[in-house]
Amino acid sequence: MNLSEETEKNISQLQLFEQNLQNLISQRQNFQMQELEIDHALEALQSTKDAPFKIVGGIMIATTKEELQKELNSKKELLSMRIRSIELQEQNLKQKAESLQQIIVKDLQKEEGKK
C-alpha cells in the first residue's frame, strides 16, 4: 500500500509520541519508587530510638531525627511535584497521540477508498 507523504509523516510523528510516552512512564515509575523508598525511610525513622545517620558522598554522618525527617519530607515533596508534572505531560501527549491516530485512520480510509 502506497501511503501519502503526509500520512507517513503522521505515522512517524505518532511513533515518536509513543516513544516519548514510554520515556515519561519510565521516569514517573522511577520517581514513584524513590517516593516509596522515602516513605519507608520515614516509617523506619519514626520507630527508631537510636540516633539516625545519613549517607553523604559515601560516608555516614550522624544527624537528628527532626533534621532527617525534614530533609526526607522535602525530597518527597519535590518528587511528588515531579510526578504530577510528568502525569500532566503524559495526559497531554496521550491526547495529541489520540488525535493524530484519528487523523491517520481517516487518511488511511480515504486512501483505501481511492483504490
N, C-alpha and C positions, 0 to 999 in steps of 0.2 A: 504494500500500500504506500503510495507516494503521498506524503504529508506536505502541506503548505509550509513555507518558511516560518510563518508566524506561529503555526501550531507546534512546530518543532521547537521554536524559541520558548513557547509557553510550557511545553513539557520539560525542557531543561530548567526553566525557572521553578517549576513545581518540584523537580528533584532537588534543587538547591534549597528550597523551603523545607523539604522533608529532612535533608541533612542538617540544616540549622536547627530544626525542631529536635532532632535526636541529640544534638550537642547541648541544647538547652535542658533537655530532660536529664541528661547525664550530669550536668552542672547542678541542677536542682537536687538530684538524688545525693550527690556528694555533699552539698550543704546540709541536707536533711540528716545525713549520717553524722556529720560534725555536730549538729544541733542535738542529736540524740546522745552523743558522747558527752556533751556538756551537761545535759540533763542527768546522766548517770553520775558524772563527777560531782554535781551539786547535791545529789542524793547521798553519795558517799561522804561528802563533806559534812552534811547535816548529822550523820550518825557517828562521826569520829570524835573522839575526845582528845586525841593527840594533836600536837602542832602540825599543821599541814605544810607540805613542801610543794614547790612548783619547779618545773624544769625550764631553765633558760639557757639556751645555747649549749646544751649538753651537760650542764651541771644542775644539781638540785639546790634550791635556795629555800630556807625557812621563811614562812610568811604567816600572817594572821588569817584566821578563818574569814573574818569580815572582808579583808582586802582581797582574798582569793574569790570569795563569793561575788564581790563587786566586779572583779575582772571577768569572771565567767559569765555573769549576767550581761555584762557589756558585750562580750563576744557573741552571746546567744541573741541579743537584740540585733546586732549587726547581721548575723546570719539570717535571722527572720526577715529583715528588710531585703536582703539579697534574694531570699526565696520568693518573697512577694513580687519583687521586681521581675524575676525570671518567669514566674507564673503569668504575669501580665504580658511579657514578651511572647510566651508560649501561646496565650489566647489570641494575641494579635496575629501571630504567624499562622495559627490554625485557621483563622478567619480568612486571611489572604490566600492560603493554600486551598481552602474550600471554594472560594470564589474563582480562583484560577482553574481549579478542577472542573467546575461547572462550564467555564468558557471552553476548556479543552474538549469536554464531552459534546458540547453543541457544535464546535468546529468539526469534530470527527464525524458527527451525524450528518452535517452538511456535506462534507467531503464524500461520505459513503453514499449520500443521496444523489450526488452528481454522476455516480458510476452507473 
